[in-house]
Amino acid sequence: MTHQPDLAVIGGGQLARMMQPPAVGLGLRLRLLAEGPDVSAAQVIPDQVVGDHTSIDDLRTAVADAPVVTFDHEHVPPEHLRTLAAEGHACRPGPEALLYAQDKGEMRVRLSLLGIPCPLFEVLGRDSDDLDDLVDDMHDFGYPAVVKTTRGGYDGKGVWVVRGPEDLAEPFASGRELLAEELVDFRRELSVLVARRPNGDTVTYPVVESRQKDGVCFEVIAPAPDLAPDLAAEARRIATTIATELDVTGVLAVELYETTDGRILVNELAMRPHNTGHWSIDGAFTSQFENHVRAVLDLPLGPADPRQPWSVMVNVLGGSVTDLPAARDAALEADPTVHVHLYGKPVKPGRKVGHVTATGDDLDDVLGRARAAAALLTDG
């Protein structure tokens, strides 16, 4: 017999998987709409429907008796979310908020209207089907620049650095609407997460430094080392303002640039738990996943303060190691104090298959321990 779920989660990736432990602790039942019977979250959430998030019939089946719906990703068509809301399901975040995580062009326009600092940008040729039109638009915008698809890009996909017209053929061939942004001269990338309830209550996590490799986050340091207090306060203010003005319910991740001239600019938004917040499972008093679940169910939020002076999360990206359980055992044997999280995914080159977190009061020691454990899971 299937019991009524407290919360339906759309999408079966590792973010949904990591919602299950706090749900268990809180005595909550989750139901999952999964892409397949053995995807990451389906391995740990027994109440599941296998289906397609673009199918309204599959969505209705999955959320049938669930009062609240949340997401592992932002790709559910907004018209489907409006249908579910009209049928009595609270979608959190809602389609009006999710638009700004789904469409980078809409996000840039809205944030600019709110006075949020962003890179200079231009949405390119909405009605253009000719490469020459794109070349003309970019000539007006100027080079060098970053060109992104307004929808669908992630982890470096759908993003190109263009230094002249000869670099535009590949973005044009994507067949998607494009956004041009200035190529920001930045010192490093930062991220800040805020959890928000329907009633407007928020908690904000420490600002972290996010390090990228080939467009993919591979390392996060919490809090960001040597970040000026006024910039940290500005980043947290920006995140809270965005969550409030866009009426986000749940976790909002705001990815930022710290520029070389000492400014903060918003890069991307995600309206769900985020890779840059994974450290919080082991390093904060309340993880981003627990606070996301609490927020969407309108429960009091837990404190987001760190448990230790430093936390370092290193992603395990698919490498030469294929026997991850054996590598996990070796990593824990070498250092029992690290926390290893595996996602139940087959190893593919560069794929996120897990992460490792270390905590402590000496940053160099914490960095070394986290990197050493992740190396054992990646290349042995």
VENFEN-V734599 format. One record per helix or strand of 2 or more residues. SS is the DSSP state (alpha for helix, beta for strand). FROM is the first residue (numbers start at 0). TO is the last residue. If there is no record, write none. Layout:
{{SS | FROM | TO} {SS | FROM | TO}}
//
This chain:
{{beta | 6 | 9} {alpha | 13 | 24} {beta | 29 | 33} {alpha | 40 | 42} {beta | 47 | 49} {alpha | 55 | 62} {beta | 67 | 70} {alpha | 77 | 85} {beta | 89 | 90} {alpha | 94 | 101} {alpha | 103 | 112} {beta | 120 | 123} {alpha | 130 | 140} {beta | 144 | 148} {beta | 158 | 161} {alpha | 164 | 172} {beta | 177 | 181} {beta | 185 | 195} {beta | 201 | 203} {beta | 207 | 212} {beta | 215 | 221} {alpha | 228 | 244} {beta | 249 | 258} {beta | 263 | 269} {alpha | 274 | 276} {alpha | 279 | 282} {alpha | 287 | 295} {beta | 309 | 316} {alpha | 323 | 333} {beta | 338 | 341} {beta | 351 | 359} {alpha | 362 | 377}}
//
